[in-house]
Amino acid sequence: DDLKGKINKRTKMVIINSPHNPTGEIIGKKDLEEIAYLVVEEYDSLVMSDEVYSRILYPAGSKFESILQFPGMLERTIMLDCHSKTYAMPGWRFGYGVGAPKYINAISEWITNTSACVPGFVQKAGIAAMEGDQTCVDEMVKEFERRRDLTVKLFDGIDDIYCPEPGGAFYAFLDVGELCGKGKKFKNSTDMQEKILHEAFVSTLSGTHFGIKNGYEKTEPKEYIRLAYTVSQEEIKEGHRRISDYLFNSHYNSL
């Protein structure tokens, strides 16, 4: 219903991202089916489906649901994926898109005249990753799940912070609205991000980096901090200690 209120006959494309960055939320099969019905039957729109975290699902081994499975979606969807997440190759900048030839041909022409192409040796490495043993990916996802569980347990246990459990990807999106605002420790989540970085020496990202404005909308807090549990469990514990101590110890010394 929320999406339906935001699109109309002038909408050219609907962009979906599941599992989602920064929240880790997953769009379920029923919701995907409803989106497919809207774009096919009511609005005749295209869909760009960002599926770069499709292999990082919890519990580990869960089935990924793509909007491509529904009637009419193959010819109107551009699916995006990459090796950065699944194969831990973020610095290689190796991604790809799949779609109807008329869209891919136009995109290819544009890319040829801008960024050219991914280096040949990177493409060969990507092929090797896709064709090789996938056990390493399965083990990586299991470890991410353990880190997710630890992150949620630790940070949801901090007073005035709510940490929902992500269903995929490797981010936790903390609701820090109770810590921000007039008369509180932080002006907003951007202020919180800066102070945690410079005083607790922990890197986070404010929700403003993802289109969420600082401040309050009606009575709903709109202050969030994103954490990435792409570090070891010991580092997660240390990051939690530093943030927790900084929040509640006026004589804080992170080191």
VENBEL-V926562 format. One record per residue. SS is DSSP state (alpha for helix, beta for strand, coil for the rest). PHI is phi as a letter, one per 40 degrees, with the letter a starting at -180 (NA if undefined). Layout:
SS,PHI ; SS,PHI
This chain:
coil,NA ; coil,c ; coil,c ; coil,d ; coil,c ; coil,b ; coil,b ; coil,a ; coil,c ; coil,c ; coil,c ; coil,c ; beta,a ; beta,b ; beta,b ; beta,b ; beta,b ; coil,a ; coil,d ; coil,c ; coil,b ; coil,b ; coil,c ; coil,g ; coil,c ; coil,b ; coil,c ; coil,c ; alpha,d ; alpha,c ; alpha,c ; alpha,c ; alpha,c ; alpha,c ; alpha,c ; alpha,d ; alpha,c ; alpha,c ; alpha,c ; alpha,c ; alpha,c ; alpha,b ; coil,b ; coil,f ; coil,b ; beta,c ; beta,b ; beta,b ; beta,b ; beta,c ; coil,b ; coil,c ; coil,b ; coil,c ; coil,c ; coil,b ; beta,b ; coil,b ; coil,c ; coil,d ; coil,g ; coil,c ; coil,c ; coil,c ; coil,b ; coil,b ; alpha,c ; alpha,c ; alpha,c ; coil,c ; coil,d ; coil,g ; coil,c ; coil,d ; coil,c ; coil,b ; beta,b ; beta,b ; beta,c ; beta,b ; beta,a ; beta,a ; alpha,c ; alpha,d ; alpha,c ; alpha,c ; coil,b ; coil,f ; coil,b ; alpha,c ; alpha,c ; alpha,c ; coil,f ; coil,b ; beta,b ; beta,a ; beta,b ; beta,b ; coil,a ; coil,c ; alpha,d ; alpha,c ; alpha,c ; alpha,c ; alpha,c ; alpha,c ; alpha,c ; alpha,c ; alpha,c ; alpha,c ; alpha,c ; alpha,d ; coil,c ; coil,b ; coil,c ; coil,g ; coil,a ; coil,c ; coil,d ; alpha,d ; alpha,c ; alpha,c ; alpha,c ; alpha,c ; alpha,c ; alpha,c ; alpha,c ; alpha,c ; alpha,c ; alpha,c ; alpha,c ; coil,c ; coil,c ; coil,c ; alpha,d ; alpha,c ; alpha,c ; alpha,d ; alpha,c ; alpha,c ; alpha,c ; alpha,c ; alpha,c ; alpha,d ; alpha,c ; alpha,c ; alpha,c ; alpha,d ; alpha,d ; alpha,c ; alpha,c ; alpha,c ; alpha,d ; alpha,c ; alpha,c ; coil,c ; coil,c ; coil,c ; coil,d ; coil,g ; coil,b ; beta,b ; beta,b ; coil,c ; coil,c ; coil,c ; coil,c ; beta,a ; coil,g ; coil,a ; beta,b ; beta,b ; beta,b ; beta,c ; beta,c ; coil,b ; alpha,d ; alpha,c ; alpha,c ; beta,b ; coil,h ; coil,c ; coil,g ; coil,b ; coil,c ; beta,b ; coil,c ; coil,a ; alpha,c ; alpha,c ; alpha,c ; alpha,c ; alpha,d ; alpha,c ; alpha,c ; alpha,c ; alpha,c ; alpha,c ; alpha,b ; alpha,b ; coil,g ; coil,b ; coil,c ; coil,b ; beta,b ; beta,c ; alpha,c ; alpha,c ; alpha,c ; alpha,b ; coil,g ; coil,c ; coil,c ; coil,c ; coil,h ; beta,b ; beta,b ; coil,f ; coil,b ; beta,c ; beta,c ; coil,b ; coil,b ; beta,b ; beta,b ; beta,c ; beta,b ; beta,b ; coil,c ; coil,c ; coil,b ; coil,c ; alpha,c ; alpha,c ; alpha,c ; alpha,c ; alpha,c ; alpha,c ; alpha,c ; alpha,c ; alpha,c ; alpha,c ; alpha,c ; alpha,c ; alpha,c ; alpha,c ; alpha,c ; alpha,b ; coil,b ; coil,c ; coil,b ; coil,c ; coil,b ; coil,c ; coil,b
